[in-house]
């Protein structure tokens, strides 16, 4: 037979089972947390009409998109989950209840230049809340609570949700009579972390044409730091000079007011005036999330408030707020940094039932009894030597082996071996289930390890 | 702004939230059941090198495949989950422990002619067990137990797992000296349900060139019916005439021997000699599953034993056994037939917290307290009239509304309204959680209703 060398395309993540099990656990945390806040799971096609996906048109997106013909159809793979959401809400507008809250954890496609840690197929884990005409500020206030619960669910403590409000920035630039340049200014200020204050000032003056004084005013403004109440107190000094600014500050206060009630500790949250998000799309609260011990990773969860989700498809004002987690990239980085807990069970089964005699029926019965308590059981029926059977159990990293020899069968029992300690006990199937469930309960632990 | 009419491509399923919730529940049953039998979740790219996907080449597949260029790469979307599994096992052969058991629930793509109930993007939910060189017959015996648990998990009782063994058929045709024609014969016999015995006989004689006697022998053979032990007893009459037949019968007996131990009732299982599966791929046990009240749907879960998973990619004998559920089509048919239980909760939240005063902090605190017990809570903070708030709760079909007015806040309580009965009780948040959890527990019920 002529053979083709098997390969997986570069830029496409394909994991071995133990690693996949860890990614699945992260997905499970995301699904459960999003559901806990009343978001409905949504599933949209990976393929859409290219004209729909490219309605906004232009730029990087168009170059990166996977686009192809099938028959007469001009098709493309989604490059994010926001455009398909906009289409969905516009298309099903009459059948949805607003505010419409959805989560979607799905793959998106971007034909980027191949490089280490860059993926062409990757998971995004998004939530959005869409209002019909209006959307209360409390929705923006709730987002940090959700981000907090997700990252705590991953096992992290050392992260910070950084929040700003675009209206504060817009209003501030209006005070300086720099409204027309505010987009350019924000995109420049957004690079502060990467290039430093001096370089930002120089771009503002040289490239964007600000006066030295204006640039300094801006740097002074975004240098306002401290506790949340410090920052808000400093911002209150600007009140009364611009209406948009005042609204923005009102909103920021509403977002920070209920953090304690939402269970978000002070140390995991910061008002940060340097955050603008490089997109013109956002109009109110904006979010970024950083891992405190790994600032080099950048934001691992970003988003914000926008005023017009689906203007390309429908003549309705649909404001919303949403966040997105680039799950594949996050997982890749966590693994690279050695942050994934290696001691967390990653075996496909909790127990491996090993027949030691020809009596398979007894083994089947024990396996089924264990399964009825929720234990994940693999029955290993291959005709192998004992050593090979144990070596398979080791290779799978299965926590328990359940052995049924002549003695055990005669006594209506089974021998349960803890594969990590080597300890072995002879128990009835009911006792065995209890023993294993207890052991599994103690095997929990954080998905991600902080060092 | 110029607008584009939103649309979803034909042949692509996109569900409203309540229906999506039902599909998610089916996926949850599949994930849990597959995991219970020690299958590892696997995720492979939706896009592969076209040469890899088409290694087997030819036929319908090649016409239906979504294939496109990106840069210099000749790419294609997977059209099933078996070919990517074969590539995966060949590529990662040295890193896997065999038998390798994986499940994958993922979308596949086939550019079929558009017609009602036919999908171009659809979920398959597959399990496979791959051996290295050998694979014990017990793996084949376990498959009906898994199918049984999946369909019971869906809420069904009236289904039948039909099993045959290709070696019995191959051996039988060898007895009649029809080995060379056995492929053609099996493909014809496979149509028995659809076209009837007479037409099958006529094709066998006219198109395939059998004698009238041979055709009658075959029809007599596949007409063997009755209980499992009846059929096996009848088959034992043929023993000793062909080795392959004898091995097949041995295997069939092993598959049926442990059904009771596996917890599969007699009425959900039948040996059925008419089943061949139209693929040359299968070499041993073959499975089909039918809904007894809806034979017109055909098999909803099929598969079997094969000897050579990855011969196109690697010089290793990799026998396996697997089954596949066409989830999207199954879901479509169940919905069409009105079999999905409409009373099952499909709301994105279990409780909707409704502030009746300006005191949002109290509502946030109650919402978080309910969430801490696992209740899915949406906080509804929009500035609307009471009637509009209740109408939103109705539209979402949320089971409980939790109201916080001045009295409730003063007393440290909340009013919990059962949205189906209208009954309302004033409770502390802890009591409210208990009340709601109890109500939710009683709201269970089968996913699928049998009529």
Interface residues (C-beta under 8 A of the other chain):
Chain A: X1 X3 X4 X5 X6 X7 X8 X9 X12 X13 X14 X15 X16 X17 X20 X21 X23 X24 X35 X36 X37 X38 X39 X40 X41 X42 X43 X44 X45 X46 X47 X48 X49 X51 X52 X55 X66 X67 X68 X69 X70 X71 X73 X75 X87 X88 X90 X91 X92 X95 X96 X97 X99 X101 X102 X107 X109 X111 X120 X121 X131 X134 X135 X136 X138 X139 X142 X145 X257 X258 X261 X262 X263 X310 X311 X312 X313 X314 X315 X348 X349 X352 X360 X361 X364 X365 X368 X371 X374 X376 X377 X378 X379 X380 X381 X382 X383 X392 X395 X396
Chain B: X1 X3 X4 X5 X6 X7 X8 X9 X12 X13 X14 X15 X16 X17 X20 X21 X23 X24 X35 X36 X37 X38 X39 X40 X41 X42 X43 X44 X45 X46 X47 X48 X49 X51 X52 X55 X66 X67 X68 X69 X70 X71 X73 X75 X87 X88 X90 X91 X92 X95 X96 X97 X99 X101 X102 X107 X109 X111 X120 X121 X131 X134 X135 X136 X137 X138 X139 X142 X145 X257 X258 X261 X262 X263 X310 X311 X312 X313 X314 X315 X348 X349 X352 X360 X361 X364 X365 X368 X371 X374 X376 X377 X378 X379 X380 X381 X382 X383 X392 X395 X396
